Amino acid sequence: GSLQATRALMVASILLGLVGMFVAVTGMKCMKCMEDDQVKKMRMAVFGGVIFIISGLAALVATSWYGNRVARAFYDPFTPVNTRFEFGSALFIGWAASSLAILGGSFLCCSCPRRETSYPPTRGYPKNASSTGKDYV
């Protein structure tokens, strides 16, 4: 039962990652889609980041759940020695992938547009006095 649940979580994580990728690509500044409204475009990027974070959390839960199951079976004295598993490379790849998905999603969420800027308004440079035709070096 728990093995099927971890598989379902990983499949859901992969599907959410694909959906998040398409949503985030739509919200990128270099894409021509939704070019007329920049606020909606940035919101799409943030929404893609949220989907990436949820995808990363699902992968993290699934990988950690299976890792906990392997560790408990390894230290169980009633488990025969020839049927004990150890942490494999797939667990480490799963933890790294989920961490990168969460990190990438949080970076996309940080691209949220501010409602008001705290910067002072820009002022133009003062114009030089009219040139008299003599340029001094």
Disulfide bonds with the S-S distance in Angstrom:
none
